[in-house]
């Protein structure tokens, strides 16, 4: 008899453990759809979220280095379409230091332009619409004896901010 009682209590606890969260979800869903009793609260539409895109610089045997925009193919020249408030975070995975520089466009904010150690990052935020041109100024190799073929790539990224 005690075993039956324990099983019954256990089942009741299990039913409550499932029913309460499900009921809470249903109430949240109903409120989000504007249903339920009373007047639904009106909210301002949320401002569009800014995005932080990733650019990675890597070492390569041919032409020394290249960069990738958001996981696209590595190349010396890249193009980005962003909106005001967005930013680019550059990660240096090359065998040499790089300094992120703004070549043209409205003034943007660069945080930690010098990427002078492996995996160093630099972030640039775009507060105004316009066309920006960014590049890097490469430094010395971290390790001596790195051999590459061909002229070193000059890294450039055109950023169009609307």
C-alpha positions as CSV (number, residue, x, y, z in Angstrom):
1,X,0.0,0.0,0.0
2,X,2.8,2.4,0.9
3,X,4.5,1.7,-2.5
4,X,1.2,2.5,-4.4
5,X,0.9,5.8,-2.4
6,X,4.6,6.7,-3.2
7,X,4.0,6.0,-6.9
8,X,0.8,8.1,-6.9
9,X,2.5,11.0,-5.2
10,X,5.5,10.7,-7.6
11,X,3.1,10.8,-10.6
12,X,1.3,13.8,-9.3
13,X,4.6,15.7,-8.8
14,X,5.6,14.8,-12.4
15,X,2.3,16.0,-13.8
16,X,2.7,19.3,-11.9
17,X,6.3,19.7,-13.0
18,X,5.2,19.4,-16.7
19,X,1.8,21.3,-16.5
20,X,3.0,24.5,-14.8
21,X,5.7,25.3,-17.4
22,X,3.4,24.4,-20.2
23,X,0.6,26.7,-18.8
24,X,3.2,29.5,-18.4
25,X,4.2,29.1,-22.0
26,X,0.6,29.3,-23.2
27,X,0.0,32.4,-21.2
28,X,3.2,34.1,-22.6
29,X,2.1,33.1,-26.1
30,X,-1.4,34.4,-25.7
31,X,0.0,37.7,-24.3
32,X,2.4,38.0,-27.2
33,X,-0.4,37.6,-29.7
34,X,-2.4,40.4,-28.0
35,X,-5.0,38.0,-26.6
36,X,-6.3,37.5,-23.1
37,X,-8.3,39.7,-20.9
38,X,-7.7,43.4,-20.7
39,X,-6.0,45.7,-23.1
40,X,-2.7,44.6,-24.6
41,X,0.2,46.9,-23.8
42,X,1.5,48.7,-26.8
43,X,5.2,48.7,-27.2
44,X,7.5,50.6,-29.5
45,X,9.1,48.5,-32.1
46,X,12.6,47.5,-31.1
47,X,15.5,49.3,-32.8
48,X,17.2,47.1,-35.2
49,X,20.1,45.2,-33.6
50,X,23.6,46.2,-34.6
51,X,25.8,43.5,-35.9
52,X,29.4,42.8,-35.3
53,X,31.0,41.0,-38.3
54,X,34.2,39.1,-38.3
55,X,37.3,39.6,-40.5
56,X,40.2,37.2,-40.1
57,X,43.7,37.8,-41.4
58,X,45.7,34.7,-42.1
59,X,49.2,33.8,-43.3
60,X,49.5,32.0,-46.7
61,X,52.5,30.9,-48.7
62,X,51.5,32.8,-51.8
63,X,51.5,36.6,-51.4
64,X,52.0,36.4,-47.6
65,X,48.6,37.2,-46.2
66,X,44.9,37.6,-47.0
67,X,41.7,38.2,-45.1
68,X,38.2,36.7,-44.9
69,X,35.0,38.6,-44.4
70,X,32.4,36.6,-42.3
71,X,33.9,33.3,-43.4
72,X,33.9,34.0,-47.1
73,X,37.0,33.2,-49.3
74,X,40.3,34.7,-48.3
75,X,41.5,37.5,-50.6
76,X,43.4,40.7,-50.5
77,X,40.3,42.8,-51.4
78,X,37.0,42.5,-49.6
79,X,33.6,44.4,-49.6
80,X,31.1,44.7,-46.8
81,X,27.6,46.2,-46.6
82,X,26.7,47.4,-43.2
83,X,24.3,49.7,-41.4
84,X,25.0,52.6,-39.1
85,X,26.1,51.3,-35.7
86,X,27.6,48.1,-37.0
87,X,31.2,47.1,-36.4
88,X,33.9,44.9,-37.7
89,X,36.2,42.9,-35.5
90,X,39.4,42.0,-37.1
91,X,41.4,39.0,-35.7
92,X,45.0,38.7,-36.7
93,X,45.9,35.0,-37.3
94,X,48.9,35.9,-39.5
95,X,52.6,35.3,-38.6
96,X,53.2,39.1,-38.4
97,X,51.8,42.0,-36.7
98,X,49.2,44.2,-38.5
99,X,47.8,47.7,-37.7
100,X,44.2,48.4,-38.8
101,X,44.0,51.7,-40.6
102,X,41.2,53.8,-42.1
103,X,42.2,55.1,-45.5
104,X,39.0,57.0,-46.5
105,X,35.5,57.8,-45.4
106,X,33.8,59.5,-42.5
107,X,35.6,59.2,-39.2
108,X,35.1,55.8,-37.7
109,X,36.1,54.6,-34.2
110,X,38.9,52.1,-34.1
111,X,39.6,50.3,-30.8
112,X,43.1,48.8,-30.4
113,X,44.3,49.4,-34.0
114,X,47.7,47.6,-33.3
115,X,47.3,43.8,-33.6
116,X,50.9,43.0,-32.5
117,X,50.6,39.5,-31.1
118,X,48.9,36.3,-32.3
119,X,45.1,36.3,-32.2
120,X,45.0,40.1,-31.3
121,X,41.8,41.9,-32.3
122,X,40.9,45.3,-33.4
123,X,37.3,46.7,-33.7
124,X,36.0,49.5,-35.9
125,X,32.5,50.9,-35.5
126,X,30.7,52.9,-38.1
127,X,28.6,55.8,-36.7
128,X,27.8,57.5,-40.0
129,X,26.6,56.4,-43.4
130,X,29.2,56.5,-46.2
131,X,31.8,54.5,-48.0
132,X,34.9,53.6,-46.0
133,X,38.2,52.1,-47.1
134,X,40.2,50.2,-44.6
135,X,43.5,48.5,-44.8
136,X,46.4,47.2,-42.7
137,X,49.9,48.2,-42.2
138,X,51.9,44.9,-41.8
139,X,54.7,44.7,-39.3
140,X,57.6,42.3,-38.8
141,X,57.1,38.5,-38.7
142,X,56.8,37.0,-35.2
143,X,59.1,34.2,-36.3
144,X,62.2,34.5,-38.5
145,X,62.6,32.3,-41.6
146,X,59.0,32.5,-42.9
147,X,59.2,32.1,-46.7
148,X,56.5,33.3,-49.1
149,X,56.2,33.5,-52.9
150,X,55.1,36.5,-54.9
151,X,54.7,40.1,-53.8
152,X,52.9,40.6,-50.4
153,X,49.2,41.3,-50.7
154,X,48.0,44.8,-49.7
155,X,44.9,44.2,-47.7
156,X,41.9,46.5,-48.4
157,X,38.2,46.3,-47.4
158,X,35.6,48.6,-48.8
159,X,32.7,49.1,-46.4
160,X,29.5,50.7,-47.5
161,X,27.4,51.9,-44.5
162,X,23.8,52.9,-45.0
